Amino acid sequence: MFLNGRFSVRGGSRLALLACLLLSPMLFLSKPQSTFAATNLALGKTALASSNENADFRAALALDGNLNTRWSSSFADGQWLRVDLGSVQSFNRIVLRWEAAYASSYRIQTSNDASTWTTIQTISNSDGNLDDLSISGTGRYLRIESITRATQYGISLFEVEVYSGSIQPTVQPTAQPTTIPNSCPTSSNIALNKPAYAWFYESKTSTPAQAVDGNATTTRWSHLWYPSGPVNAWLYVDLGSTNATINRVRILWEAAFAADYQIQISNDRSNWTTLRSVVGNTQTNNDYNLTPVTGRYLRINMTKKATEYGYSIWELEVYGCNAGNPSYDPAPAPLTGSYSRVWVENFDGNSLNMSNWAYDNDVHVNGEQQQYTSNNVAVSGGTLKITARKETANGYPFTSGRIFGLGRQSFLYGKMIARMKMPVGEGYWPAFWMMGANINQVGWPGNGELDIMENIGYGNWTSGALHGPGYWGAGSAGGLVNLPAGQTTGDWHTYAVEWDPTFIKWFVDDREILSFTRAQIIADYGQWTYDNPKFFILNLALGGEYPAGYNGCTGNPLPAGCAYFGVKQSTVDSIVAGNGLLEVDYVEVWQKPALAAQYLPLAQQSK
């Protein structure tokens, strides 16, 4: 399972990634207007702070226009950041882009001499990340002074922006469809509470529906964000009728907004016409009046991120008239018919069948201790043999093997079965699993990961899991199963899943051990990403975060009995003795007929 991310960030970056993902939604204390000329008066100006955490977080970095750098104070109360605007300036908007260490209450002050300060506003309810304030003032110096820290750390700001107005992005008009003059004597928000869809959403608390619920301050849609994630994303709303007339679109972005995007319309969700192309957006409130146009689906197609994160919209408002009353597309029905075997790998012959498999050697994740090589993979005697060896390669203390079917064989739904036996010893990490074949297009976990069997060297149990948007790593949907008394993973067993559009079930020796329904994943975890073809992976890892979390082989120095991160010395001895062998007898795929007719495209998947 992806309890520790086989396609994710490497090593210790995982906690930082989780911290980024867990940032709270923020409250707009006031909304900036969207149609005035503007200048960021603070950009590149001189900054002074009460303290700097260290030289890497100096005050000037809060005024450099780069959201990847920041100022951070010492871990103390009463910290402040001062901006010298160079001369007495008037302003009407201040944007504070907080890091996770923020001030829940603070003062904004001005001065002409940096000695006598006037408080122009006190904020007592900030919840971090972004405070976008409509606030008027005059002075040469501006100071943000913390009253109450939200965390045990200091305070930290990615950027302080001071405006004499706000910036309207460049809008590139495009050819318009047939327009309907004077078609709406009165207009209302026809997107309110209509079905909404997205590619993708981050968790069950940031679904597309939350971008059209009328709540622009506490609920939002958030696109899946992770380092390998795609730049492109979209959010669309079903207005319920091809006669729906649109004359205005308003987008209230969260701090993670789009720099470039298109407003598009369609009647079939396949052919989209661009109404507006926006380039160089720098604000969070975009409001466009449109020549009236008709169409059922209104889409925001995002093509360039303004920050290092994904995209997030508090509210998408579509004004007009003549909307219908649509409902969400129905969830698919279970597949019907009988199973028949459609593919088998028996590992006959004396070499790996390269029409089915490829070597996957360049994988270093999760703190694992092996270098994968093709020399550790063999086919003989009717089985696949992946052998772990105690030998140094590329700086790793072990070698092992990993094969996968990306670009060779992939499958959509069915029974996926393998007969296997595994080495026993704390720190072995064999796995039989599947990844979405669209990984290079959408990244992980947006492609959906299905772990059929994983084991970390314990002879009496195995595990299975799902990893998708909002439920991955330690938060995956999965579980452990104990083998019957007297049995061990070192014996031959069959490990399988039955994968249907409406459920996924796990089996060991034909005994059901775990299951999740589609509705359960959507309700309790996040987006269902198991309606796309997936390819197999077979590998034998050594050590890393998942084994270390159980066997305690972590820290510096390692505890007694531990040889490497996640690997016991007894397991090293087992490898040296030649016992580090994962053996696979066969892999089979059984499917029901008419899969294509029952496949539900992502664009039509439920909220």
C-alpha positions as CSV (number, residue, x, y, z in Angstrom):
1,M,0.0,0.0,0.0
2,F,1.1,3.5,-0.3
3,L,1.3,3.9,3.4
4,N,4.6,5.6,2.7
5,G,4.3,6.7,-0.8
6,R,6.0,4.7,-3.5
7,F,5.6,7.4,-6.1
8,S,5.6,10.3,-3.6
9,V,8.2,12.8,-2.3
10,R,11.5,11.3,-1.2
11,G,12.7,10.7,2.4
12,G,11.9,13.4,5.0
13,S,10.0,15.7,2.7
14,R,6.8,13.8,3.4
15,L,6.0,15.6,6.7
16,A,6.5,18.9,5.1
17,L,4.2,17.9,2.3
18,L,1.5,16.9,4.9
19,A,2.0,20.1,6.7
20,C,1.3,22.0,3.5
21,L,-1.8,20.0,2.8
22,L,-3.2,20.5,6.2
23,L,-3.2,24.3,6.1
24,S,-6.6,25.5,7.3
25,P,-9.0,27.3,5.0
26,M,-8.8,31.0,5.5
27,L,-11.3,33.7,6.2
28,F,-11.4,36.8,3.9
29,L,-11.6,39.6,6.4
30,S,-12.7,41.8,3.5
31,K,-12.9,41.4,-0.2
32,P,-10.7,43.4,-2.6
33,Q,-12.4,45.1,-5.6
34,S,-11.5,43.9,-9.0
35,T,-11.5,46.8,-11.4
36,F,-9.0,49.5,-10.3
37,A,-5.5,50.1,-11.4
38,A,-3.0,49.1,-8.8
39,T,0.6,49.0,-7.7
40,N,2.2,46.9,-5.0
41,L,4.0,49.7,-3.1
42,A,5.9,47.3,-0.9
43,L,7.5,45.2,-3.6
44,G,11.3,45.3,-3.3
45,K,11.2,47.9,-0.6
46,T,13.4,47.9,2.6
47,A,12.1,45.6,5.4
48,L,13.1,45.5,9.1
49,A,12.0,42.9,11.6
50,S,12.0,42.5,15.4
51,S,14.0,39.3,14.8
52,N,14.8,36.7,12.1
53,E,14.7,33.0,12.8
54,N,17.9,32.7,10.9
55,A,19.5,34.2,7.8
56,D,17.4,32.0,5.5
57,F,14.2,33.7,6.7
58,R,15.3,37.4,6.8
59,A,12.8,40.3,6.6
60,A,13.6,41.2,3.0
61,L,12.2,37.9,1.8
62,A,8.6,39.1,2.7
63,L,8.9,41.8,0.1
64,D,10.6,40.0,-2.8
65,G,7.5,38.9,-4.7
66,N,8.4,35.3,-4.4
67,L,6.0,33.0,-2.7
68,N,8.6,30.3,-2.2
69,T,10.6,32.5,0.2
70,R,9.5,34.0,3.5
71,W,10.4,35.9,6.7
72,S,10.2,34.1,9.9
73,S,10.6,35.5,13.4
74,S,12.1,34.0,16.6
75,F,9.7,31.9,18.7
76,A,8.5,34.7,20.9
77,D,5.5,37.1,21.4
78,G,5.4,40.6,20.2
79,Q,7.2,40.1,16.9
80,W,6.8,42.6,14.1
81,L,7.8,43.3,10.5
82,R,8.3,46.9,9.2
83,V,8.1,48.1,5.6
84,D,9.7,51.3,4.5
85,L,7.7,52.5,1.5
86,G,10.4,55.1,0.7
87,S,8.1,58.1,1.0
88,V,4.7,59.0,2.4
89,Q,2.2,56.9,0.5
90,S,-1.5,56.4,0.5
91,F,-2.9,52.9,0.2
92,N,-6.3,51.1,0.4
93,R,-5.5,47.4,0.5
94,I,-3.0,45.2,2.3
95,V,-2.5,41.5,1.6
96,L,-0.7,39.3,4.1
97,R,0.3,35.8,2.9
98,W,1.0,33.9,6.1
99,E,2.9,30.7,6.5
100,A,1.5,28.1,8.9
101,A,3.1,30.0,11.8
102,Y,0.8,33.1,11.8
103,A,-0.6,35.7,14.2
104,S,-4.2,35.0,15.1
105,S,-4.4,38.6,16.3
106,Y,-2.2,41.6,15.3
107,R,-2.1,45.3,14.7
108,I,-1.5,47.2,11.4
109,Q,0.3,50.5,12.2
110,T,1.6,53.4,10.2
111,S,4.3,56.1,10.9
112,N,6.1,58.9,9.1
113,D,9.2,58.7,11.2
114,A,9.4,55.0,12.3
115,S,9.1,56.2,15.9
116,T,5.6,57.4,16.5
117,W,3.1,54.7,15.4
118,T,-0.7,54.9,14.7
119,T,-2.8,51.8,14.8
120,I,-5.1,51.8,11.8
121,Q,-6.6,48.4,12.3
122,T,-6.5,45.5,14.8
123,I,-7.3,42.1,13.5
124,S,-8.5,39.6,16.1
125,N,-9.8,36.7,14.0
126,S,-7.2,35.7,11.5
127,D,-7.0,32.0,10.7
128,G,-3.8,32.2,8.7
129,N,-2.4,31.8,5.2
130,L,-4.1,34.8,3.5
131,D,-5.5,38.0,5.0
132,D,-6.8,40.3,2.2
133,L,-7.8,43.5,3.8
134,S,-9.6,46.6,2.4
135,I,-7.9,49.2,4.7
136,S,-7.0,52.8,4.0
137,G,-4.0,54.6,5.4
138,T,-1.2,57.0,4.8
139,G,2.4,56.9,5.9
140,R,6.0,56.1,5.0
141,Y,6.3,53.1,7.3
142,L,3.9,50.2,7.7
143,R,4.2,47.7,10.6
144,I,2.5,44.4,11.2
145,E,2.8,43.7,15.0
146,S,1.8,40.3,16.4
147,I,-0.4,40.3,19.5
148,T,-1.2,36.6,19.7
149,R,0.7,33.7,18.1
150,A,-1.4,30.9,16.6
151,T,1.3,28.3,17.2
152,Q,4.2,27.6,19.5
153,Y,6.5,29.0,16.9
154,G,7.0,32.7,15.9
155,I,5.2,34.3,13.0
156,S,6.1,34.0,9.4
157,L,5.0,35.7,6.2
158,F,5.6,34.6,2.6
159,E,4.7,38.1,1.4
160,V,3.4,41.5,2.5
161,E,1.7,43.4,-0.3
162,V,0.5,47.0,0.0
163,Y,-1.7,48.4,-2.8
164,S,-3.1,51.7,-3.8
165,G,-5.8,49.7,-5.6
166,S,-6.0,46.3,-7.1
167,I,-4.9,44.7,-10.4
168,Q,-7.2,43.4,-13.1
169,P,-5.6,40.6,-15.1
170,T,-5.1,40.7,-18.8
171,V,-8.3,39.4,-20.5
172,Q,-8.0,38.1,-24.0
173,P,-11.5,38.1,-25.7
174,T,-12.2,35.2,-28.0
175,A,-14.8,34.5,-30.6
176,Q,-18.3,34.4,-29.0
177,P,-21.0,31.8,-29.7
178,T,-24.4,33.1,-30.9
179,T,-25.6,35.6,-28.3
180,I,-29.0,36.3,-27.0
181,P,-29.6,40.1,-26.7
182,N,-31.6,41.2,-23.6
183,S,-32.3,37.7,-22.7
184,C,-32.3,38.1,-18.9
185,P,-34.4,41.0,-17.6
186,T,-33.2,40.0,-14.1
187,S,-30.1,37.9,-13.3
188,S,-29.3,35.6,-10.3
189,N,-26.5,33.2,-9.4
190,I,-27.7,30.2,-11.5
191,A,-24.7,28.1,-10.4
192,L,-25.9,28.1,-6.7
193,N,-26.1,24.5,-5.4
194,K,-26.0,23.0,-8.9
195,P,-24.0,19.8,-9.6
196,A,-20.2,20.6,-9.8
197,Y,-17.3,18.4,-11.0
198,A,-13.6,18.8,-10.9
199,W,-10.3,17.3,-11.9
200,F,-9.4,16.6,-9.0
201,Y,-10.4,17.5,-5.4
202,E,-8.1,17.3,-2.4
203,S,-10.3,15.7,0.2
204,K,-13.9,15.0,1.3
205,T,-13.9,18.5,2.9
206,S,-13.0,20.4,-0.3
207,T,-15.3,18.9,-3.0
208,P,-16.5,20.7,-6.1
209,A,-19.9,21.1,-4.5
210,Q,-18.4,23.4,-1.9
211,A,-17.5,25.9,-4.7
212,V,-21.2,26.5,-5.5
213,D,-22.8,26.3,-2.0
214,G,-23.1,30.0,-1.5
215,N,-20.5,30.0,1.3
216,A,-17.6,32.2,0.2
217,T,-15.7,32.3,3.5
218,T,-15.6,28.9,5.1
219,T,-16.1,26.2,2.4
220,R,-14.1,25.8,-0.8
221,W,-13.1,23.4,-3.6
222,S,-9.4,22.6,-3.5
223,H,-7.5,20.9,-6.2
224,L,-5.2,18.0,-5.3
225,W,-1.7,19.4,-4.6
226,Y,1.5,17.5,-4.4
227,P,5.0,17.9,-6.0
228,S,4.4,15.6,-8.9
229,G,0.9,16.9,-9.5
230,P,-0.3,18.3,-12.8
231,V,-0.4,22.0,-13.6
232,N,-3.7,21.7,-15.4
233,A,-7.1,21.4,-13.5
234,W,-10.7,22.2,-14.2
235,L,-13.9,22.9,-12.3
236,Y,-17.3,23.0,-14.0
237,V,-20.9,23.4,-13.0
238,D,-24.0,21.9,-14.6
239,L,-26.6,24.6,-15.1
240,G,-29.2,22.1,-16.1
241,S,-30.3,23.4,-19.5
242,T,-28.8,24.3,-22.9
243,N,-31.0,27.4,-22.7
244,A,-29.2,28.7,-19.6
245,T,-28.1,32.2,-20.3
246,I,-24.9,33.5,-18.8
247,N,-24.0,37.2,-18.6
248,R,-21.5,37.4,-15.7
249,V,-19.0,35.1,-14.0
250,R,-17.4,35.8,-10.7
251,I,-14.6,33.7,-9.2
252,L,-13.5,34.0,-5.6
253,W,-10.2,32.3,-5.3
254,E,-8.4,31.1,-2.2
255,A,-4.7,32.0,-1.9
256,A,-4.0,29.2,-4.3
257,F,-5.3,30.8,-7.4
258,A,-4.7,30.5,-11.1
259,A,-2.5,32.9,-13.0
260,D,-3.8,31.7,-16.3
261,Y,-7.2,30.2,-17.0
262,Q,-10.1,30.1,-19.4
263,I,-13.8,30.6,-18.9
264,Q,-15.5,28.0,-21.1
265,I,-19.0,26.8,-22.1
266,S,-20.3,23.6,-23.5
267,N,-23.5,21.6,-24.1
268,D,-21.9,18.2,-24.1
269,R,-18.9,18.3,-21.7
270,S,-16.7,17.3,-24.7
271,N,-16.6,20.4,-26.9
272,W,-15.7,23.6,-25.1
273,T,-15.9,27.1,-26.3
274,T,-13.7,29.7,-24.6
275,L,-15.5,32.9,-23.6
276,R,-12.6,34.5,-21.8
277,S,-8.9,33.7,-21.7
278,V,-7.2,35.2,-18.6
279,V,-3.4,35.7,-18.5
280,G,-1.4,37.0,-15.7
281,N,-4.0,37.0,-13.0
282,T,-2.7,38.4,-9.7
283,Q,-5.8,38.7,-7.6
284,T,-8.3,36.5,-5.8
285,N,-11.5,38.2,-6.9
286,N,-12.2,38.0,-10.6
287,D,-15.5,39.4,-11.8
288,Y,-16.4,39.5,-15.6
289,N,-19.4,40.8,-17.4
290,L,-20.0,38.7,-20.5
291,T,-22.1,39.3,-23.7
292,P,-25.1,37.0,-23.0
293,V,-24.5,33.5,-24.2
294,T,-26.3,30.2,-23.7
295,G,-24.9,26.8,-22.6
296,R,-25.4,24.1,-20.1
297,Y,-21.9,23.6,-18.6
298,L,-19.7,26.5,-17.4
299,R,-16.0,25.5,-16.8
300,I,-13.0,27.2,-15.3
301,N,-10.0,25.6,-17.1
302,M,-6.8,26.3,-15.1
303,T,-3.5,26.2,-17.0
304,K,-1.0,28.0,-14.8
305,K,-0.6,28.2,-11.0
306,A,0.1,31.5,-9.3
307,T,1.7,29.8,-6.3
308,E,3.5,26.6,-5.5
309,Y,0.3,24.9,-4.4
310,G,-2.6,23.7,-6.5
311,Y,-5.8,25.6,-7.1
312,S,-8.7,26.5,-4.8
313,I,-11.9,28.4,-5.2
314,W,-14.1,29.6,-2.4
315,E,-17.1,30.3,-4.7
316,L,-17.9,30.1,-8.4
317,E,-20.8,32.4,-9.2
318,V,-22.5,32.3,-12.6
319,Y,-25.1,35.0,-13.2
320,G,-27.9,34.8,-15.7
321,C,-31.3,33.1,-16.1
322,N,-33.1,30.1,-17.6
323,A,-31.2,27.4,-15.7
324,G,-32.7,24.0,-15.2
325,N,-32.8,21.7,-12.2
326,P,-30.1,19.1,-12.8
327,S,-29.0,16.3,-10.5
328,Y,-25.6,14.7,-10.2
329,D,-24.9,11.9,-12.7
330,P,-26.0,8.6,-11.3
331,A,-23.3,6.4,-9.9
332,P,-22.5,3.4,-12.1
333,A,-24.2,0.0,-11.6
334,P,-22.3,-3.1,-10.6
335,L,-20.9,-5.0,-13.6
336,T,-23.0,-7.9,-14.8
337,G,-22.3,-11.2,-16.4
338,S,-19.8,-14.0,-15.5
339,Y,-16.1,-13.7,-15.1
340,S,-13.7,-15.2,-17.7
341,R,-10.0,-15.2,-17.7
342,V,-8.6,-12.6,-20.1
343,W,-4.9,-12.5,-19.3
344,V,-2.4,-14.7,-17.5
345,E,1.3,-14.5,-16.8
346,N,2.7,-18.0,-15.9
347,F,6.3,-17.0,-15.9
348,D,7.2,-19.8,-18.2
349,G,10.5,-20.0,-20.0
350,N,13.9,-18.7,-18.8
351,S,13.5,-14.9,-19.0
352,L,11.0,-12.1,-18.2
353,N,8.3,-11.6,-20.9
354,M,9.1,-8.0,-21.9
355,S,5.8,-7.6,-23.7
356,N,4.2,-7.8,-20.2
357,W,6.8,-6.3,-18.0
358,A,9.6,-3.7,-17.7
359,Y,12.3,-3.3,-15.1
360,D,11.7,-0.3,-12.8
361,N,15.1,0.3,-11.3
362,D,15.2,4.1,-10.8
363,V,12.9,4.2,-7.8
364,H,14.2,5.6,-4.4
365,V,11.3,6.5,-2.1
366,N,10.2,6.1,1.5
367,G,13.7,5.8,3.0
368,E,14.0,2.3,1.4
369,Q,17.4,0.8,1.6
370,Q,17.7,-1.0,-1.7
371,Q,18.9,-0.3,-5.3
372,Y,16.7,-2.1,-7.8
373,T,18.5,-3.9,-10.6
374,S,17.5,-6.3,-13.4
375,N,20.1,-8.7,-12.1
376,N,17.9,-9.4,-9.1
377,V,15.0,-10.5,-11.2
378,A,14.9,-14.0,-12.8
379,V,12.4,-16.5,-14.3
380,S,13.1,-20.2,-13.9
381,G,11.2,-23.3,-12.9
382,G,7.9,-21.7,-13.8
383,T,8.1,-18.9,-11.3
384,L,9.3,-15.3,-11.1
385,K,12.1,-14.9,-8.5
386,I,13.0,-11.5,-7.0
387,T,16.1,-11.8,-4.8
388,A,17.3,-9.4,-2.2
389,R,21.1,-9.3,-1.8
390,K,23.5,-7.7,0.7
391,E,25.6,-5.7,-1.7
392,T,26.3,-2.0,-2.0
393,A,25.0,-0.3,-5.2
394,N,24.6,3.4,-5.8
395,G,25.1,4.1,-2.1
396,Y,22.4,1.6,-1.0
397,P,23.4,-1.4,1.2
398,F,21.1,-3.8,-0.6
399,T,20.0,-4.7,-4.1
400,S,16.6,-6.1,-5.1
401,G,14.1,-6.2,-8.0
402,R,11.0,-4.4,-9.2
403,I,9.0,-5.0,-12.4
404,F,5.9,-3.2,-13.7
405,G,3.5,-3.2,-16.6
406,L,3.3,0.5,-17.5
407,G,3.1,0.9,-21.3
408,R,2.8,-2.9,-21.6
409,Q,-0.4,-4.2,-20.0
410,S,-3.1,-2.4,-18.1
411,F,-6.6,-3.4,-17.0
412,L,-9.9,-1.8,-16.0
413,Y,-12.0,-3.7,-13.4
414,G,-12.0,-7.4,-12.8
415,K,-10.4,-10.0,-10.5
416,M,-6.6,-9.5,-10.1
417,I,-4.9,-12.6,-8.7
418,A,-1.4,-13.6,-7.9
419,R,0.0,-16.8,-6.2
420,M,3.0,-15.8,-4.1
421,K,5.3,-16.7,-1.3
422,M,7.5,-14.2,0.5
423,P,10.5,-14.0,2.8
424,V,9.8,-13.6,6.5
425,G,11.9,-11.1,8.5
426,E,11.3,-7.7,9.9
427,G,12.2,-5.2,7.1
428,Y,11.4,-7.2,4.0
429,W,8.7,-5.2,2.1
430,P,7.2,-7.3,-0.8
431,A,4.2,-6.0,-2.7
432,F,1.7,-6.8,-5.4
433,W,-0.1,-3.7,-6.4
434,M,-1.6,-1.5,-9.2
435,M,-1.2,2.1,-10.3
436,G,-3.3,4.2,-12.7
437,A,-1.8,4.1,-16.2
438,N,-2.4,7.8,-16.4
439,I,0.3,8.6,-13.8
440,N,2.4,10.6,-16.2
441,Q,-0.6,12.8,-17.0
442,V,-2.1,13.3,-13.6
443,G,0.6,12.3,-11.1
444,W,0.1,10.3,-7.9
445,P,-2.2,9.8,-6.1
446,G,-4.6,11.4,-8.6
447,N,-4.1,8.3,-10.8
448,G,-5.4,6.0,-8.0
449,E,-3.3,3.3,-6.3
450,L,-4.7,-0.1,-5.5
451,D,-2.5,-2.2,-3.2
452,I,-3.6,-5.8,-3.5
453,M,-1.0,-7.2,-1.1
454,E,1.8,-5.7,1.0
455,N,3.8,-7.3,3.8
456,I,6.6,-5.9,5.9
457,G,8.2,-9.2,6.9
458,Y,5.8,-10.5,9.5
459,G,4.8,-14.0,8.8
460,N,1.3,-13.8,10.2
461,W,-0.4,-10.9,8.4
462,T,-0.6,-8.9,5.2
463,S,-2.3,-5.6,4.3
464,G,-4.2,-4.0,1.4
465,A,-5.1,-0.4,0.7
466,L,-6.4,2.4,-1.6
467,H,-4.6,5.7,-2.1
468,G,-6.3,8.6,-3.8
469,P,-6.9,12.3,-3.5
470,G,-7.3,13.2,0.2
471,Y,-6.5,9.7,1.5
472,W,-2.9,8.6,0.9
473,G,0.1,7.7,2.9
474,A,-0.8,7.1,6.5
475,G,-4.3,8.2,5.8
476,S,-5.1,5.6,3.1
477,A,-8.2,3.5,3.1
478,G,-7.0,0.0,4.0
479,G,-6.5,-2.6,6.7
480,L,-4.5,-5.6,7.9
481,V,-5.5,-9.2,7.9
482,N,-4.2,-12.1,10.1
483,L,-3.6,-15.4,8.4
484,P,-5.2,-18.5,10.0
485,A,-3.3,-20.1,12.8
486,G,-0.4,-22.2,11.6
487,Q,-0.1,-20.4,8.2
488,T,2.7,-18.0,7.2
489,T,3.4,-15.6,4.4
490,G,6.4,-17.8,3.7
491,D,4.0,-20.4,2.3
492,W,2.2,-20.2,-1.0
493,H,-1.0,-18.2,-1.0
494,T,-3.2,-16.4,-3.5
495,Y,-3.8,-12.7,-3.0
496,A,-6.5,-11.0,-5.0
497,V,-8.9,-8.1,-5.4
498,E,-12.3,-7.9,-7.1
499,W,-12.5,-4.5,-8.6
500,D,-15.8,-3.1,-9.7
501,P,-17.1,0.4,-10.5
502,T,-19.1,0.2,-7.2
503,F,-16.7,-1.6,-4.8
504,I,-13.3,-3.1,-4.3
505,K,-12.8,-6.3,-2.2
506,W,-9.6,-8.1,-1.1
507,F,-9.1,-11.8,-0.8
508,V,-6.5,-14.2,0.6
509,D,-6.9,-17.8,-0.6
510,D,-10.5,-16.9,-1.8
511,R,-11.4,-15.6,1.7
512,E,-12.7,-12.0,1.7
513,I,-10.7,-10.0,4.1
514,L,-11.5,-6.3,3.4
515,S,-13.9,-4.2,1.3
516,F,-14.8,-0.6,0.4
517,T,-17.7,0.6,-1.6
518,R,-17.5,3.6,-4.0
519,A,-20.0,5.5,-1.9
520,Q,-18.0,4.8,1.3
521,I,-14.8,6.1,-0.3
522,I,-16.5,9.3,-1.5
523,A,-18.2,9.9,1.9
524,D,-15.4,8.9,4.2
525,Y,-12.2,9.5,2.3
526,G,-12.3,11.5,-0.9
527,Q,-12.5,11.2,-4.7
528,W,-12.9,7.7,-6.2
529,T,-10.1,7.3,-8.7
530,Y,-10.6,3.7,-9.7
531,D,-12.4,4.1,-13.1
532,N,-9.2,4.2,-15.1
533,P,-6.9,1.4,-16.4
534,K,-4.2,0.3,-14.1
535,F,-0.9,-1.6,-14.4
536,F,0.7,-4.2,-12.1
537,I,3.8,-3.8,-10.0
538,L,5.7,-6.6,-8.3
539,N,8.7,-5.7,-6.0
540,L,10.7,-6.5,-3.0
541,A,11.7,-3.5,-1.0
542,L,13.9,-3.4,2.1
543,G,13.4,-1.1,5.0
544,G,11.9,2.3,4.8
545,E,9.1,4.1,6.6
546,Y,6.4,1.5,6.6
547,P,8.5,-1.3,8.2
548,A,10.2,1.2,10.5
549,G,6.9,2.2,11.8
550,Y,6.4,-1.3,13.1
551,N,9.8,-2.7,13.9
552,G,11.2,0.4,15.6
553,C,14.4,0.6,13.5
554,T,14.6,4.3,13.4
555,G,16.6,7.1,14.9
556,N,20.3,7.8,15.3
557,P,21.7,5.7,16.7
558,L,19.5,2.9,15.7
559,P,18.1,0.7,18.6
560,A,19.8,-2.6,19.4
561,G,19.0,-5.3,16.9
562,C,18.5,-2.9,14.1
563,A,21.0,-2.7,11.2
564,Y,19.4,-0.1,8.9
565,F,16.4,2.2,8.8
566,G,13.5,-0.2,9.0
567,V,15.7,-3.4,8.8
568,K,16.5,-5.7,11.6
569,Q,19.9,-7.3,11.8
570,S,18.2,-10.7,11.8
571,T,16.8,-9.9,8.4
572,V,20.3,-8.9,7.1
573,D,21.5,-12.3,8.3
574,S,18.5,-13.9,6.4
575,I,19.5,-12.1,3.2
576,V,23.2,-13.1,3.6
577,A,22.0,-16.7,4.1
578,G,20.2,-16.5,0.7
579,N,16.7,-16.4,2.1
580,G,15.6,-13.1,0.7
581,L,13.4,-14.5,-2.1
582,L,10.0,-13.3,-3.3
583,E,8.5,-15.9,-5.6
584,V,5.5,-15.5,-7.8
585,D,3.8,-18.5,-9.5
586,Y,1.3,-16.6,-11.7
587,V,-0.7,-13.4,-12.2
588,E,-4.2,-13.6,-13.7
589,V,-6.9,-11.2,-14.7
590,W,-10.5,-12.2,-14.9
591,Q,-13.2,-9.8,-16.3
592,K,-16.9,-9.5,-17.0
593,P,-18.1,-8.5,-20.5
594,A,-19.2,-5.0,-21.7
595,L,-16.7,-3.0,-19.5
596,A,-16.5,-0.1,-21.9
597,A,-20.3,0.4,-21.9
598,Q,-20.3,0.7,-18.1
599,Y,-17.1,2.8,-17.7
600,L,-17.8,6.3,-16.3
601,P,-15.4,9.0,-17.5
602,L,-13.8,11.3,-14.9
603,A,-15.7,14.2,-16.3
604,Q,-19.0,12.6,-15.2
605,Q,-17.9,11.1,-11.9
606,S,-19.9,12.0,-8.8
607,K,-19.1,14.9,-6.6
